[in-house]
Amino acid sequence: MTRIPHESSGEPNPLRALTLDRLRLRTSMKWRTYPDDVLPLWVAEMDVPLAEPVVRAVGDALALGDTGYAAGTGYAEALAAFAAKRWGWHGLAVERTAIVPDVMLGVVEMLRLVTGPGDPVVVNPPVYPPFFPFVEHLDRRIAEAPLGADGRLDLDVLEAAYRRAVAGGGRAAHLLCSPHNPTGTVHTAGELAAVAALADRYGVRVVADEIHAPLTAGGVDFVPYLSVPGADSGLSLMSASKAWNLAGLKAALAVAGPAAEADLALLPEEVGDGPSHVGVIAHTAALREGSAWLDALLGGLDDNRRLLAALLADELPGVVHRPGEATYLAWLDCRALDLGDDPARVFLERGRVALSPGPQFGTGGAGHVRLNLATSPEILTEGVRRMASALR
Ligand SMILES: Cc1ncc(COP(=O)(O)O)c(C=O)c1O
C-alpha cells in the first residue's frame, strides 16, 4: 500500500514531549501495575501531554465549578462535524446518538438492546481482550469467527459463524472492532459492505466499536461502518478517548443507523447519567479543536511504526510483524522465537519490559504479544532492546 505522510500541522510531535522520569510520576494503570524497573509498553494509554484545547476546556470547567451532570448534544455535534471533515461522512445524525459512560459500557448497552440472555455475539479474534468478559458478564455467549492469516476479516468464516449463531433461533449480534485491535487492520468499504450484506441476510445485528477510528496511518482511510450501503440497522460506538488519551475522562457516544433508531430510543435514561460531564467537555473540545494536535500525533505514530519495523529487523529478526494501518498498537508474532504460548511473560521476566500477552486476545493469540508504540522514539528503542536482551 502506498503511504502518503500525514500533513504537517505545525504542532510539535506530542510523543516527544515527555521524559521517562516525568511519565513515571503518573498514577494510572500503565505506570502503576509493574515495578519501576519495568518499561511499560502494554495497556492502551499514550505517553503524551494533552492537547492544549482539552486542557483549556477542562481547566475552564474546573475554574467555573462546572462539574455537574452532562447535558445537551454538543459532543454528538462535534463528532458529526469531525466525521464529515475527516472521513467525508455526512450521515451521523445527532438525533440518533446517545451519550454513554465509555465505549465498553456502550457496547454492553447496545448488545442488551439487540440480543437477549444466552444469545450469541460473534467476535473476530485475536481481538481486544475485554470483549470476552464483558459479553459473558452480560450473559451472552461468545461465538468466534477468527480473522484470516492476513489479519483481515474472513467472510466465509464470518458467514459460517452467522449461520451457526442464528441456528438456535435467538437474536445474534456481531461485535465488530473497526479499526481492529490488536492487528491495526482497517476494514475496507468493500469488506464492511460485505459484512452488512451478510448481517442482513442472516438477521445479525452489527455493533461496531470504532474507538480507534481517528488513529489511521498516513494514506489509510477509515470507513465508518454506518456509512456503507446496507448498514442501516447497525450501531456504532465512538469516542475521543483513544485518539486524545482521555480514558480517565469518561464519555463516549452510541450512534444508530436509520433502521436502529427505534432500538436506541429504548436505551434507559439512566445510562446517560454515567458519563462524566467534565469528560464530555474534554471529548467535545478534542473533536472540535484538537485536529492539529491529532495530526502531529499521527505523524509521530507513522515515524514510530517505521522505527519499530527497523528495530525489529535489526534486533529481533525472528519476530514477524505487519505494520498496522491504524491504532498505536503493534501485533508481534513471536512464534519463531520458541518462547511458548506467552512470550510476554519471558520479555517481562528476563527483559523487564511489559507487553500485552497474546493469549488474552483469544484464538490466534498464542505466541504473540501486543506492543504499545505511542511513546517516545527513545522509549520505543529501549523497549525493543529489552525484548532482544531477553533472548540472550
Ligand atoms: C477496541 C477497544 N474498545 C474499547 C476500549 C476501551 O474504551 P473505553 O475506555 O471507552 O471503554 C479500548 C481500549 O483500548 C479498545 O481498544
The ligand as a Gaussian input file, in Angstrom:
#p B3LYP/6-31G(d) Opt

LIG

0 1
 C      -11.208000      -1.705000      20.761000
 C      -11.354000      -1.017000      22.078000
 N      -12.579000      -0.814000      22.575000
 C      -12.772000      -0.198000      23.763000
 C      -11.697000       0.231000      24.518000
 C      -11.930000       0.859000      25.856000
 O      -12.670000       2.009000      25.712000
 P      -13.392000       2.697000      26.943000
 O      -12.331000       3.027000      27.936000
 O      -14.061000       3.905000      26.365000
 O      -14.382000       1.677000      27.454000
 C      -10.398000       0.051000      24.028000
 C       -9.252000       0.495000      24.821000
 O       -8.115000       0.298000      24.492000
 C      -10.231000      -0.587000      22.778000
 O       -9.004000      -0.800000      22.269000

